[in-house]
Amino acid sequence: MNTLSTPLCSVVVPTYNRSQLLRHTLESLTRQSLGTDAIEVLVADDGSSDDTAEVAASFQGRLRLRYLAQADEGYRVAAARNLGLRNATAPVTVFLDSGVLLHSGALAAHVESHRSADRPVAVTGYVYCFNENNEDGAEIEGAIDYQDPDSTMALLAAENRWLDLREEFYEKYGDGFGVLPAPWLMWWTCNVSASTAQLREVGGFDENYRSWGAEDVDLGYRLHRAGAHFVLNRDAASIHVPHPKVYADNMRTAAGNYRYFSTKFDTPITRLVAPENHFYEINDTIRERRLPSCADYLATPDPDEPSALVFSPHPDDDVIACGGVIARKTGLGARVDVVFVTDGSQSHAAVLDIHEDPAPAELVKIRRAEAEAAESVLGVDPARLHFFEFPDTRLADALPEFRARVLELLGELRTVDEVYLPHDERELNADHRLTGRIVLECLAALGLTPKIYKFVVWDERTESEFGFVNRVESEAAQAGEPGGPDESAAGAGERLIARDIAPRLAVKCAALDEHRTQMSLFAPGQRRPVVPESFQERVRGRDREMYWVLDA
């Protein structure tokens, strides 16, 4: 097959045990007017146990196709799509579901929408025969000419049958719905496209969605925030082949995902994404209530924004775990206090075996100055910085003194609304874990009940990347003290939430840059940063921060 050096579009098709539906989709891709040499097809298998791999392989002589597979670890369609996106080489990425038959001109229409635009666009293709409960499934299947889907679509359009489920929305607002405050509600990944570069810039799909629903709306929202204009291209037409599904089951899983989405982005508009609000009515609600755009809301000072107290085990942990949230809060005028628990003196000695130039005593002063500079970038009042300077890697040896300092500070900040701290059990690093544990003990001792947000910086992947393990606690710390938390119930009743920090990500990265001793080759002869580049890339590329909270 003669192929262009760079295809015009990459087509990502996630699939799981639907080999026959996949075959229909791939057959339709062989008939594209754009030409198979201009199309790259990426089949992203979410761990199928049927003959999906063989079906994909059978098309490799007819399509420029790569088969990508991940282990079956439950419903991970977001991760499968990201697998395809990471491997895409074309400037435009089209997402299709297995069982979507494209019109022969569909991909050409997608590409033209991007070529003719004067700004990034997110394209919604037209989908015939999409149903919610597999209603009319047998009748639809009987009407489809799999060898000539173009003629089927022409007939359906002429007879006004099984039109796109969103046609009601399009009739209400017009095909130019991109001017609406929430156009992203209609960007459903059964047949859509966007700029490959922009998809990567906004972080791709959020892989925390582990059941049906909302992962495409989430990505559409982030594309919207990043400046993409949403357009409908009816020429990018397709048929959604029926398959068994239960609407009630899908809505049950979607309800949890809507809650996650609403909590993650937490604006007046995104809070409307809930089971009780029909997607077709949300834009009306926004206008009726005169809600601010998400960008305006996030840029406006809010006197009701909760105050926060952040416990940072080392001088850079608060930026890594909470930098975006801190920047958002200070931008909204909220009070933020940051506690730096240890002095950070052992970063080079413990991780890189560098004991001089800089020596640990020098690092204490340097890292304090770096922390002050980073907090200035985040907008934290210098008077709200608290340096405890307990010995790095050895907090376990100073627990009575640490407890006393925490009790004193909490006594002064009794009215704080939110406390951010390392997870008292999920964190592997001893300084981190003990910070969280002691702060929770002190809050309980004082009878204080702020909202608790627990983060995890040091997990097994972090340990592996850093090449450093510090799990050992003192005997007293391991034994615990009367009245402390019950470790056997660790994590009980907790759930993981995400906070959208996309508007503050650049600020967070700038604050991270202030920690030069950790992020760069600071010492003479140093061959790698203290914080590995792979770890830095993950932090800098993540537009959300994750926290464990107690279920309400």
Helices and strands as residue ranges (DSSP letters): E 9-15, H 19-30, G 36-38, E 39-45, H 52-58, E 65-69, H 77-87, E 92-96, E 100-102, H 106-115, E 121-128, H 137-143, H 149-159, H 167-173, G 177-179, G 183-186, E 191-195, H 196-201, H 215-225, E 229-240, H 247-265, G 270-272, H 279-288, H 294-299, E 308-312, H 317-331, E 336-342, H 347-352, H 360-378, G 382-384, E 385-390, G 395-398, H 399-412, E 418-422, H 430-446, E 451-455, H 460-466, H 475-479, G 487-489, E 494-500, G 502-504, H 505-513, H 516-519, H 533-541, E 544-550
